[in-house]
Amino acid sequence: MPEPVLLVLDTDPPPRLGALTGRVQVRHTDAAGLAGALPHADVLLVWDFTSDAVRSAWPGGGPRPAWVHTASAGVDRLLCPELAESDTVVTNARGVFEQPMSEYVAGLVLAFAKDLPGTLDLQRRRRWRHRETVRVAGSRAVVVGAGPVGREITRLLMALGVEVALVGRTARRTIHGAGDLDRLTARADWVICAAPLTPRTYGMFDSRFFGLMQPSAVFINVGRGPMVVQDDLVGALRSRWIAGAALDVFEREPLGPDSPLWDVPGLIVSPHMSGDAVGWRDRLGEQFVAMYERWEAGEPLPNVVDKRLGHIPSPDTEG
């Protein structure tokens, strides 16, 4: 029986798959070669998770891999109607990024509350200016997105004494439904987006939404860039509708040097790094090897994405 073919949509550095030597035929491709290689692959590892190549290459003739795994939490760059309607199983890298992302968000909350950007700016200018800062304990946060990232952010912020309302698609137990978001936003000090990009969340943070926020409130996005109407956020910051914002994800990445976002007052820009703690690539490779061994043994795969929803359903809800 021939060895299964594992196709890797590659980027540098490549994944470490030495543990699979002799058990699978590993082939590497770039975006240009993906369409031609797909019919010959049993499994596709999307190591270059910033690429849209799968969405472009999947439609077409010939067989397709039975399993697609992306080394990312989001699957919006993969899904197209043909893949969503196929029998192919799609899995993601749930379990790798949650803790680093929650730490990053907590760091941003503390940085805004304690005006660390202002302190660094005054230090660069050699200015001694005493200020008062904001207490984090007792403040209120809304976390949009009730998946593993949102839940871990909630846990860590609560450990800092923040009163957190977690908002998901539907209400259940300790999670608010989408219908509660406006009411909760109007009284929040921190609004944090950690939701997946779906047709329902595309562009949801717009001028209407920012108009609901308190003038002292801060918006943070570690979810997906297209969920935010960037021009509306820039307008809200320039008009001082809100006190500040932090973006780790953007509609187009990388952010070009001529983007107006670099110079918006009160905005912290970071290059999509909130989940990338030291060793994260090794963890992604180890996770895939463990999942491949389950697939090889005919065992059920973890982290299976509901292709209709565009994410993994929470265990406490049906959808």
Secondary structure as UniProt FT lines:
FT   STRAND          5..9
FT   HELIX           18..20
FT   TURN            21..23
FT   STRAND          25..29
FT   HELIX           31..37
FT   HELIX           38..40
FT   STRAND          43..46
FT   TURN            49..50
FT   HELIX           53..57
FT   STRAND          67..70
FT   TURN            76..78
FT   HELIX           81..84
FT   STRAND          89..91
FT   TURN            94..95
FT   HELIX           98..113
FT   TURN            114..115
FT   HELIX           116..124
FT   TURN            125..126
FT   TURN            137..138
FT   STRAND          140..144
FT   HELIX           148..159
FT   TURN            160..161
FT   STRAND          163..167
FT   TURN            173..174
FT   STRAND          175..176
FT   HELIX           178..180
FT   HELIX           181..185
FT   TURN            186..187
FT   STRAND          190..193
FT   TURN            199..203
FT   HELIX           207..212
FT   TURN            215..216
FT   STRAND          218..221
FT   HELIX           225..227
FT   HELIX           230..238
FT   TURN            239..240
FT   STRAND          244..247
FT   TURN            257..258
FT   HELIX           260..263
FT   TURN            265..266
FT   STRAND          267..269
FT   TURN            274..275
FT   TURN            278..279
FT   HELIX           280..296
FT   TURN            297..298
FT   TURN            307..310
FT   TURN            315..316
//
